[in-house]
Amino acid sequence: MPDIDHSFIRNQFPAFSEPSLQGFLHFENAGGSYACGQVIDSLNRYYRETKVQPYYGFDPSHTAGLQMDQARTRMAKWLNVATDEVHFGPSTSQNTYVVAQALRQHLEPGDEIIVTNQDHEANVGVWRKLEAEGLVIREWQVDPETAELDPAGLDNLLNDRTRVVAFTHCSNIVGSVHPVREWTDRIHAAGAIAIVDGVSYAGHGLPDVDELGADIYLFSLYKVYGPHIGVMVMRKSINEQLPNQGHFFNVDYPTSRFTPAGPDHAQIASINGLIDYFETVYSHHFGDDEVLATRKTARVRALFQHTERRNLKPLLAFLSHHRAVHLIGKVTTKHRAPTVSLTVDGRDPADIAAALAEQKIGIGNGNCYAYRLMEALGIPPEKGVVRLSFVHYTKKEEIGRLVDALDGIL
Ligand SMILES: Cc1ncc(COP(=O)(O)O)c(C=O)c1O
């Protein structure tokens, strides 16, 4: 594995040369990452050159539509799914909401849905609301000591009435990366479908969705160096079963059936910029050889995660040895994203965040919409946790500055 070239990587992100951000440390990437320059340029170009209704025969309309189609195709390749299995919505919360409306029409009273209490509410609440339609909701609960989900808990809940299991690839609080394939295999063996929230995972490398076996896989590009848009992969077989949520005359168009409120055209087109970024990361670190997109996805993902794990070690070492700190999740870096949450004896997370903000360090605090997880862990949801999250562009020296600042504050 080559070492990441941080100066090359950071050159792709205008935020790192933005005068107003000099000296600022971004440790709230789980909330929203910086956007790469390729995406910003693409948005700018779209609005200047092709901001007309797309898909007519005249230029610039034709070019606009072409860019939107290319964005979908290129994203699909990197995710290892078919082009018409990729859907764009305004956000992941909106995408799960639309799918829930389809399931409401599709499922029968008495059918069961399994949700977790580890997930962000976007992958819980919409399914739970279906209880009002006579569906039975089962909760796969975390171990309150470790905050982890045990697959034995899933096995205990699966039965011949289970139709759907919704779980997260990686919690936005705990950070553990789940063995999605193992779990989707169990879910499929029980005859149910798997809806996987990849929002906290995708920024650490795009997944191979086919390999994961998810029937529906969701993530949000504003946490993946892109625009504020939600990506939803829905496998063909599921799309064919679920009722149309779009205009009646779009019933036969797979990518129009689940996007009654399609997002900004410019943002869709700008996904080309994001793929350009991944392509350039690939060729800079691995050469220009012609390989399948899935190979590129795997290599870029490995590069990101290798870099992140190396930087995660000193942070976890500091936090796990601090007497006042209660670290949530694993103290080791294997199968762990660099999303690190904690509470501190006698301290309000908001005060810690404010003290770090004074030192120009941005972190997250609160329940981060993992409200039910807070309750399960005995943490007051209105106070929540301190959340420190970084990605591949974060440098070792920045981790050092964060640790020093925390050392002074805690
Ligand atoms: C794990 C997770 N899932 C879902 C969401 C919701 O995503 P969106 O803001 O695109 O609705 C978030 C947002 O923070 C999240 O962290």
PDBQT file of the ligand as one rigid body, heavy atoms in Angstrom, charges set to zero:
ROOT
HETATM    1  C1  LIG A 501     -25.441   7.576   9.894  1.00  0.00    +0.000 C 
HETATM    2  C2  LIG A 501     -26.358   8.582   9.285  1.00  0.00    +0.000 A 
HETATM    3  N1  LIG A 501     -27.435   8.153   8.641  1.00  0.00    +0.000 NA
HETATM    4  C3  LIG A 501     -28.290   8.995   8.050  1.00  0.00    +0.000 A 
HETATM    5  C4  LIG A 501     -28.087  10.358   8.099  1.00  0.00    +0.000 A 
HETATM    6  C5  LIG A 501     -29.063  11.261   7.431  1.00  0.00    +0.000 C 
HETATM    7  O1  LIG A 501     -28.531  11.763   6.247  1.00  0.00    +0.000 OA
HETATM    8  P1  LIG A 501     -29.176  13.016   5.522  1.00  0.00    +0.000 P 
HETATM    9  O2  LIG A 501     -28.711  14.221   6.274  1.00  0.00    +0.000 OA
HETATM   10  O3  LIG A 501     -28.649  12.957   4.133  1.00  0.00    +0.000 OA
HETATM   11  O4  LIG A 501     -30.639  12.869   5.598  1.00  0.00    +0.000 OA
HETATM   12  C6  LIG A 501     -26.978  10.862   8.772  1.00  0.00    +0.000 A 
HETATM   13  C7  LIG A 501     -26.749  12.305   8.854  1.00  0.00    +0.000 C 
HETATM   14  O5  LIG A 501     -25.995  12.800   9.637  1.00  0.00    +0.000 OA
HETATM   15  C8  LIG A 501     -26.084   9.946   9.388  1.00  0.00    +0.000 A 
HETATM   16  O6  LIG A 501     -24.994  10.361  10.043  1.00  0.00    +0.000 OA
ENDROOT
TORSDOF 0
